[in-house]
Amino acid sequence: PLIHRNLLPNLLETIEANLHRYDEVKIFEIGRVFHQEKQGAETGLKDRSHLPQQETHLGILYAKKGNDTPYHETLRALKGLCERLGIELALERAQSAFSFIHPGRSAELKQGKTVFGWIGELHPAVQDSVGMLARVAMAEIKMDVLVSLLKDFSRYKPLSLYPEVERDIAFLEQARVMMEVDG
């Protein structure tokens, strides 16, 4: 579909198809999700109507045959991402809004009181019903909220035109030594 309410269904299809060929699958997608029930930007038409709310999300899925801890592997990757971006990641156990998420393996991703995403593992009953060959961890991050949390130091800084020199070597020669050039 061209309009997504959630990135995960298509990513789950991709994981399921690839687990038949590979032992480990890591996949992500950045895309817009639409919420018809929430008011978004104005259309610019005379009737002053509004578009549905559109948010940019990052969907992440990880599965590996024989791995009983995909949730923790995915969480470790998210912690590394947040550390590089200068975001203090906090987890808060929360009941997922999705019935296909394992209730004991889900949490909200937060900085302070700001929720910017969630992480969870596919419910075992759903995993069995769709024939998934491995446990699947997934996360979804609201990119607009994540970007608003970035600190100044995490932005790009251009390289110095005069980089720091760790070792400087100078040669002293007597003035009467002549330089010879081949060619």
Solvent accessible surface area in square Angstrom, and as a share of the most:
residue,aa,sasa,rsa
1,P,124,0.78
2,L,176,0.87
3,I,118,0.60
4,H,32,0.14
5,R,138,0.50
6,N,22,0.11
7,L,0,0.00
8,L,0,0.00
9,P,71,0.44
10,N,49,0.25
11,L,7,0.03
12,L,27,0.13
13,E,119,0.53
14,T,48,0.28
15,I,0,0.00
16,E,51,0.23
17,A,41,0.32
18,N,34,0.17
19,L,1,0.00
20,H,107,0.48
21,R,169,0.62
22,Y,123,0.47
23,D,93,0.48
24,E,71,0.32
25,V,14,0.08
26,K,145,0.61
27,I,43,0.22
28,F,134,0.56
29,E,52,0.23
30,I,96,0.49
31,G,17,0.17
32,R,125,0.46
33,V,0,0.00
34,F,38,0.16
35,H,29,0.13
36,Q,135,0.60
37,E,117,0.52
38,K,101,0.43
39,Q,129,0.57
40,G,20,0.20
41,A,70,0.54
42,E,77,0.34
43,T,49,0.29
44,G,67,0.64
45,L,114,0.57
46,K,205,0.87
47,D,102,0.53
48,R,166,0.61
49,S,39,0.25
50,H,75,0.34
51,L,75,0.37
52,P,35,0.22
53,Q,52,0.23
54,Q,62,0.27
55,E,27,0.12
56,T,31,0.18
57,H,14,0.06
58,L,18,0.09
59,G,0,0.00
60,I,36,0.18
61,L,1,0.00
62,Y,19,0.07
63,A,0,0.00
64,K,79,0.33
65,K,70,0.30
66,G,82,0.78
67,N,26,0.13
68,D,95,0.49
69,T,62,0.36
70,P,0,0.00
71,Y,24,0.09
72,H,101,0.45
73,E,62,0.28
74,T,5,0.03
75,L,17,0.08
76,R,148,0.54
77,A,67,0.52
78,L,3,0.02
79,K,103,0.44
80,G,34,0.33
81,L,64,0.32
82,C,2,0.01
83,E,141,0.63
84,R,206,0.75
85,L,43,0.21
86,G,12,0.11
87,I,8,0.04
88,E,125,0.56
89,L,40,0.20
90,A,46,0.35
91,L,71,0.35
92,E,83,0.37
93,R,181,0.66
94,A,29,0.22
95,Q,139,0.62
96,S,26,0.17
97,A,102,0.79
98,F,62,0.26
99,S,108,0.69
100,F,42,0.18
101,I,5,0.03
102,H,38,0.17
103,P,62,0.39
104,G,32,0.31
105,R,81,0.30
106,S,7,0.04
107,A,8,0.06
108,E,50,0.23
109,L,1,0.00
110,K,27,0.12
111,Q,39,0.17
112,G,61,0.59
113,K,191,0.81
114,T,54,0.31
115,V,53,0.31
116,F,0,0.00
117,G,4,0.04
118,W,45,0.16
119,I,0,0.00
120,G,0,0.00
121,E,3,0.01
122,L,3,0.01
123,H,55,0.24
124,P,58,0.37
125,A,63,0.49
126,V,43,0.25
127,Q,26,0.11
128,D,110,0.57
129,S,91,0.59
130,V,78,0.45
131,G,38,0.37
132,M,15,0.07
133,L,92,0.46
134,A,6,0.05
135,R,56,0.20
136,V,0,0.00
137,A,0,0.00
138,M,0,0.00
139,A,0,0.00
140,E,8,0.03
141,I,1,0.00
142,K,72,0.31
143,M,41,0.18
144,D,78,0.40
145,V,42,0.24
146,L,7,0.03
147,V,87,0.50
148,S,87,0.56
149,L,27,0.14
150,L,46,0.23
151,K,77,0.32
152,D,110,0.57
153,F,121,0.50
154,S,32,0.21
155,R,144,0.53
156,Y,180,0.69
157,K,138,0.58
158,P,105,0.66
159,L,163,0.81
160,S,74,0.48
161,L,159,0.79
162,Y,189,0.72
163,P,94,0.59
164,E,159,0.71
165,V,105,0.60
166,E,167,0.75
167,R,198,0.72
168,D,125,0.65
169,I,120,0.61
170,A,89,0.69
171,F,174,0.72
172,L,174,0.87
173,E,130,0.58
174,Q,111,0.49
175,A,110,0.85
176,R,192,0.70
177,V,88,0.50
178,M,165,0.74
179,M,166,0.74
180,E,152,0.68
181,V,114,0.66
182,D,129,0.67
183,G,126,1.21
